Amino acid sequence: MFKQTLLPIWSLIFGLAMITTANALQNSLLGLRASIENFDTAAAGYIMAGFYVGFIVGSILVPNWIKNVGHIRVFAAVASLASITILMQSAIVTPWFWIAMRIGTGLCYAGLYIVVESWLNTIATNDNRGRLLSVYVIVIWASQTFGQLLLNVAPPAGYDLFIIASVLISVALVPMLLVHTPSPTISLPEKLDLLGLVRTAPLGATAVVVVGFSCGIIMGLAAVYGTMIGMDVAQISLFVGASYIGGMLIQWPIGKMSDRQDRRLTLLWVSLVACAVALIVPYASAIGNTTLMVAGMFLLGGFAFPLYSLGSSHINDQLRPEQVLSASSGMILLQGAGGVIGPIIASTLMDWTQPDALFYFLSLAHLGVAIFAVYRMMAKPPMRVEEQGSSIYVGLSMTSVANTEMWVDADPELETLAEVVEADSRHYAEEPKGKSELL
């Protein structure tokens, strides 16, 4: 039974919930505290971008650490470092120090997520992988929403919220160190050819970069925006949390629809909707309607965040089996690049013009994806729907490196990735239509 699969790994699920909650709390807390400390908006953008710099570096380095010393030691080490970097930000409040600590936090979180994801993928089988990854995604989205609500526990001007974030990570460490599940191994990805990835699926690559924009801006700068327009902490937590709820609820039907038609068409209309709903927030702010602002964030999260699932699914549709490993690493780099560039551009525009420039930039970025989707649909004939793979549903913090790398370890009798993909394809071909697993 599926419950018997979940019971032995409760510590992994619990640890995942704790570290994701801490990350969501810290994202908005730093934005609020930066405003309280009178950091300029551009400095706040650099601070938020630092996380993605560290995340990229960690995604490259951590798999080798795991191979050398094992999952549990790496988890303990990076969790301890993440806890330290959070506490240090409460002790030394200067922009450049926060940028350095934020880079360290990003590296640590890359390690935490890779450990958890690779462990879960090793436990998963063809019979339960879809349900197990569904639980994983639900835990991530729910924890990110709960993390926003924790902003109301204490004033952001003090030390309490930093301590809570640090404690959450430390609590995640305790059951992980006591788990009895055998620690898996991890394989290093093949050499990355980022340019080849972009040439193979330019629209998918563009979507992944733009969702990096969205994640970096909404997670880090939405709280800054709320402070600039006079929202209180409770309103900001609801304002930012609404985007997570929207992403969680709307991602699934969008992915299902993309499986039934040319995925580029889905990318087109989802981008257009995201472009339009991004303008709801500045409009609602102008008329002083907070409820409409929250609704706008719900819709923005619902149509902006699924672009990663759509983009990565479209990329994987175009790949040969031997290209999948390097593509997963490439997608991390592309999203990370978007996460670095997006907050810097948005915060600079906010400094030069007005706070609403944040949402105008997001709207323009999604309009660019829609225009490019039209161009690609005109330039290249559609792939047959039957040839498309299943949608890849993800939470905002999934790394995809471990997800793809651990396919090889899912069945010890399959020694190459090509054999895994070929076997999995046969598995789906033998299933009745509509009964395939979630991958």
N, C-alpha and C positions, 0 to 999 in steps of 0.2 A: 504494500500500500504506500501511497505517496507520503502519508503522515510518518511512516517508518523511515522514510528518507530524510525528512526534515528534522526529526527528533535528535539524531546524533550530531547535527550541525547547528543546533540552536545557538551555540556560542558564536559561530560565524555570522549568523543573521543578526544576533544581538549586537555584536561588535560593529557590523556594518551600519546598523541603525544609529549607534552612538556617534561614530565618526562622521556620518553624513549630517546628523543633527548639529554637531559642533561646527562643521564647515559652513552650513547655512547660517547659523547664528553669527559666526565670525565675519562672514561676507558683509552682512548688513551692519553689524556693529562697527566695523572699521569705517564704513561710509559715514555713519552717524557721528562717530567720535572725531573723524577728520573734519567734519563741519563744525563741531563744537570747539575744536582746537584751532579753528580758523585757517586750516590748510586751504590753499587755493584749489579750485576744482581740477586743474591740470595735475596737481600733485596727487589728488585722490585717484585720478585715472591711472597714473603710473603705479600707485600702490596696488590697485586692483589688477593691473596688467602683470605685476610681478608674480602673482600666483601661477599664471599660465606659462611664464618663463620657467619657473621651477617644475611645473607639471611636465613640460616637454623634456627637460633634463632628466627628471626622475623616470619617465617612461623609457628613456634610453639606457639609464644606468641600473635601475633596480632589477630587471631580469637577470643580469649578470651577478648581482649580489645574492639573489635567491639561489642561483645555481651553485654559488660557492659556499654559502653558510646555511641555507634552508629558509623556509617560509616563516617559521615561528621566530627565529632570531631577527630576521629582517623586520617583521611586524613589530616586535618589541622595540627595536632600535628606532625605527622611524616614528612610531607612536610617541616614544619618549621625547624625541626631537621636536615633533609637532606640538606637544604639550609645552615644551620650553619656549618655542618661538612665539606662541600665543601669549604666554605670561610676560615675556620680555617686551612685547608691544605695549603692555599696560604700564611697564616700568620706565621705558625710555620713549617719550612721545615726540619724535621728530620724523619728518617725511622720509628722509634717506634711510634711516634705520628701519622704518616700517617697510620700505621697499625691499631691503635685504632680508628681513624676517619673513616677508610675504613670499619671496622666492624660495626660502627654506621650507615654508609651509607647503607650497605647491609640490616641491620635490617629495616631501614626506607623504602627502596625500596620494601622489602617484604610486608610491610604494604600498600604502595601505590598501588601495583599491586593486592593485595588481595581485597582491597576496590573496585577498578575499575572492576575487574573480577566478583566479587560476585554481584555487582550492575547490570552489563550487563546481567548476567545469570538470575537474577530475572526478568528483563524486557523481556528476550527472551521467546518465545513460541515454540511449536513444528513446527509451520509454518515458523518461521523466524530465528530459532537458528543457523542453518547452515550458512546463509548469514551474520548474525550478527557477529559470530565468525570469518568468513572470513574477514570481515571489520576490526575486531580487530587485526588479524594476519598481514594484509597488513599494517595497521597503525604502528604496532611495527617494522616490517622490514624496511619500508620506513623511519621512524624516526631514526632508528639506522644508516641507511646509511647517512641521512642528518647530523646527529650528527658528523660523521667523517669529513664531508666537512667543518664544522665550525672550525676545527683546523686551517684553512687558514685565519680566520678573524683577528687574532692577534698573536704575538709571544708567544710561550709556556713558555718562560722564565719570563714573566711578570705576572700581576694579572688579566689581562683582561678576559682570557678564564675561569678562576675560577669564576669571577663575572658573566659572561654570563651563565654558568651552574647554578649558584645559582638563577639568575633572571628567567631562564626558569622554574624552579620548583616553584618559587613564583608566576609567571604568571599562571601556571596550577592551583594554589589554588584559584584564584579569581572567575572564573566562577563556579567552583565546589561548593563554598560556597553560590552561588546565584541560584543553580539549584532547580527547583520546583518538580522534580521527587521524589516520596516517597522513603525514605531510607529503604532498605531491612533489613532482619535479617539474621543471620548466625548461623549455627549449628556447634558445636565442633566435630571434627572427633573422631571415636572410637579409642581405644588404639592401638598403632602401634605395629605390629609384623614384624620387618624388616627381621629377619631370615626366617620367613615363606614366605615372599614375594620373597626372593632370591631362596628359595627351589622350589617355585611354577613356577617361570619363570626365571631360571638362565641366559639364553641368553639375555632376555630383560633387566634384572638388569645390566648385564655387559655392554650392549650398552648404558644405561643411565649414568653409571659411566664414560665411555669413552667420551661421548658427554660433560660431565662436564669437563673432561680434555681439550677438544677442545675449549669450550667456555672460560674457564679461561685463557688458553694460548693465543688464538687468540685475544680475547678482550683486554687482559692486556699486553702481552709480544710481540705481533707482532710489536707494535710501538717501543718497546725497541730494537727489532731485526733490524728494519729499521734504527734506529739511529746508531746502532753499525756498520752497513755496509755502512753508509754514505749517506743515503737518506735524502732529505730535507722534510720539513713539508708537502708540497703539494703532494709529492710522497707517503709519509706515509699515508696520509688521503685516497688517492686513493687505495693504497695497502691494507689497512685494510677494507675500504669500499667495495672493490670488493668481499670479502668473504661474506658480508651480502647480496649483490645483488645475488650472486650465490645461497645462501641458500634460498632466497625468490623465485627465478625462478625455481629451480630444485626440491624443496621439493614436490610440488604438483604432478608432473608426477611420482615421485618415490612412493609416497603414494598410488596413484591410481594403480600402478603396483602391490604393495604389497597386495592390496585387491583381486587380481585376481590369486594369487599363494600362495604357502606356504610362510608365512612371513619370515621364517628363511632363505629361499633362497634369498629373497630380502636383508635381513641383510648381508648375505654372500657376494653377489656381490657388494653391496654398500660399505662395509668395504674394500673389495679388491681394488676398484677404489680409495677410499679415501687414502688407503695405498700408492698407486702408485702416485697419483697426489700431495701428500705431498712432494714428492721428486723433483717435478718440480721447486719449489722455490729455494732450494739450488743450483740446477744445473744452473738455470737462473742467480743466483747471481754470480756463478763462471765464467760465460761467459759474465757478465755485461749487460744482456738483461732485462731492467726494464719492458718492455711490457710483456715479457714472465712470469716475476715474478707476475705481476698483474693477468695475465691469470691463473697462478697456484693457486693464492689465491681465484679467482672466483670458480675454480673447487673444491678446498679444502672445501670452505664454502658450495658449492652445494652438496657435498657428505658426509661431516662430520656432519654438523648441522642436517640434516634429521634423523640421528640415534636416536634422542630423540623421534620423532614422531613414528618411526618404533619400537623402544624399548617399549615405553609406550603402543602402540597398541598391540604388542605381549603379554605384561603383561596382559592387560585387556582381551585378548582372553582366557586366562587361568583361570580367576577368577570367583568365584561365586558372585552373586550380593552383598551379605553382606560383601564381602572383598574389595569392590571398594574404600570406603572411606579411609581405612587405607593404601591401596596401593598407593593412590595419595600422601599422606604424605610421604610414604616410598620412592617414586620416587624423591621427593624434597630432601630428605636426601641423597639419592644415588648420584644425580646430584651435590648437594652441596659438598659432600665428594670428588667427582672428581674435582670440581672447586677449592677445597682447595689443594688437593694433586698434581694435574697436574702442576700448575704454580711453585710450590716449586721444584718438580723434574726437570722440564724443565729449570728453571733458574739456578739451581745448576749444571746441565749438561753444560749449556752455559758458566758458570763461569769456570768449570774444563777443558772444551775442546774448543769449538768454537761456535759462534752464530748459525750455521746451525744445532747444536744438537737439537734445538727446533723442527725442522721439522722431523728430524730423530726419535725423541721420538714420535711425533704424528703418523708417519708412522708405527712404531713398535706397538703402542697401537691399531691401527685399524687392523693391521695384526693379533693381538691377538684375536680380536673379530671375524675375519673371521675363524681362526683356531677353535675357540670354537663353532662357528656356524656349522662347518662341524662335530664336535664331537656330538653336540646335534641332528643333523639330522640323524646321524648313531645310536644314543642311543635311540631315541624316534620316533615312526611313526608320519607322518605329520597329522595335524588337517585338516579336510575337509574344503575347501575354503568357503563353504556355512555356516560353523559354526563360521568363523571369523567375528569380528565386523568391522565397518568402520574405516578407518585410522583416527588418531587424529592429525590434523595439528596444529602446535604450532609455535609461535615466540620464539626468544631466551630469552625473559624475562617473559613469562607466568609462573605462579606458579603452576597451576593445582590443588592446594588445593581448592581454591574457585570454580573453574570450576566443580569439582566433588561434593563438599559439597552442592552447590546450586541446584543440581538436585532435591533435596527433596522439595525445595521451588518453583520449576517450575510449579507445579500443587498442589494447596492447598488440593485437594481431595485425594492425594496420601500421606499417612502418613509415609511410610517406603521406604527406598531406594530400597528394593527388589520389591515393587510394582511399583516404577518408572521405573526400568530396565525392568520389565516384561511388563509394558504397552508400553514402548518404543520399545521393541522387537516386540510386536504385531503390532505396528505402521509400522515398517519397513517390516514385513512379508506381510502386506497387500498392500505395494507399489509395482509397477512394478519394475523388476530388472533394476538397474542403475539409479533409481530415488530417492534413499535414501538421507537423509540430511547429511551434514557434521557435525560430532560430534567430 
